[in-house]
Amino acid sequence: MTFAVFGIVLFAAALHAVWNAIVKAGSDTLLTTILVAASAALVGIVTLPFLPPVAPAAWPYLAISAVLEIAYYALIAGAYRQADMSRAYPVMRGTPPLIVALVSSLALGMHLSPIGWAGVLLVSLGLLSLTLIGRTAEPQRLGLAMINALVIASYTLVDGFGVRASGAPVTYTMWIFVLTGVPLALWALLRRPDIIGYARSNWALGVAGGFGTLISYGLVLWAMTEAPIPIVAALRETSILFGTAIAAFVLRERVTTARVAAVLVIAAGAVVLKLA
């Protein structure tokens, strides 16, 4: 992995933490999530006519990804209703790197170097330890976050192969958000008509979050065309470094010394990944 790709993925990780904090800070996490997805979809609708088409081989991946992404957004809203960001976010982002690495290596034949495995394990260990230290982990409040971790690992693998088959990473990214945001927006208009009033009062959150999620995931998908999928997937999850700072200083959640130590383990894993 080159230094440029490494830095771009870290930037994407920071953006990811920011838009998740936007969802958590919203008075209605579900409607805020839908505003974020719909804003990203609108950008895709406007830009797609000017972009090259994706290869036909990418459409099955896009179809599967759209279903998984809709589930992902719904589970994010539910997870943040149940638990603090500083607890739910590590579960959702900490488990997928290890799942992706295991599936990629054991089932898909994509072999990692020993240094790569060390980085993946360090990042995953540091993130997952955040759910075990300090007060009771309250697994009953983290159920949706745990389910979402599986969804995240699934769409990471699907999109990692899909974007490579597409021949047009930017177009592939835009289609993901259109195929995700439009159904969510239509569902909200039919089942939650209060979204119109909510959007008038919170449109800025939706726009900021929409650009954050679109740019963040677009950069990650591009990086997956330049570096091994498991490495990019693991490095992206260092977003918890930024998420922890946001939870502590912006959302005013309690972050203990033990949690800070776990974050340092993640940072060490990021350095190891750079050497892979």
C-alpha positions, 0 to 999 in steps of 0.5 A: 500500500502506497503512502498516498492510498494509506492517507486517503483511507485514513481521511475516509475513516475520519469522514465516516466517523463524522457522518455517524456522529451526525446521525447520533446527534439527530433527534430522530436517528432513523429520519436523520439516517434517511436524510443522509442516504437521500442526500447522497442519492441526490448527488448520484442522480445529478452526476450519473448522466455525466459518468461512464457506465459500469461494466455489465458484470458489476450489476449483480454486485450492485443489486446485492450491495443495495439490499445490504446497504439498506439494511446497514442504514436501518441498523445504524439508526437502531443501534444508535437508539439503543446505545452510545456511539462510543459503544455501538460504533466500535462493535459495528466497525471493529468486527468486520475487518477480521471477518473480511480477512478470514473470508478473503483468505480462507474462502476466496484465496486472497492471501495476506502476509504475516505483517498484514495479518498482524495489522488486521488482528491489532486493529480488530483487537483494539476495536473490540476491546472497547466493548469489553473494558470498563462498565458492563458491555450490555450485549442486549443493547448492542444486538443491532450493532453486532448484526450490522457488523456482519452486514458491513463485512458482507457489503465490503466484500461484495463491493470490493469485487464489484468495484473492480469488475465495474471498470468505473469506480466513481460510477459504481459508487454513485449507483450504490447510493442511488439504489440505496437512498431512493428506496429509503426516501420513498419508504419514509414518504409513505410510512413516515410523512413527518420526514418532510417537516423533519427535513425542513429543520434538519436539512443541513445535517442530511446534506453534510452527512450525505456528502460525508458518507458518499466521499468516504465510501467512494474513496474506500472503493477506489482504494480497493482497486489499488490495494488488497481488500482486507488491508483497506477494510481494516485500515478504514476501521481506524475511524474509531480513532476519530469517532472516540474523539468526537464522542468524548469532545462533541457528544460529551460521552464518557471515555475512560483511560482504558478506552484510550489505551484500546485506541492506541492499540488501533493506532499501532495496528494502523502503523503495521498495516502501512508496512504490509 
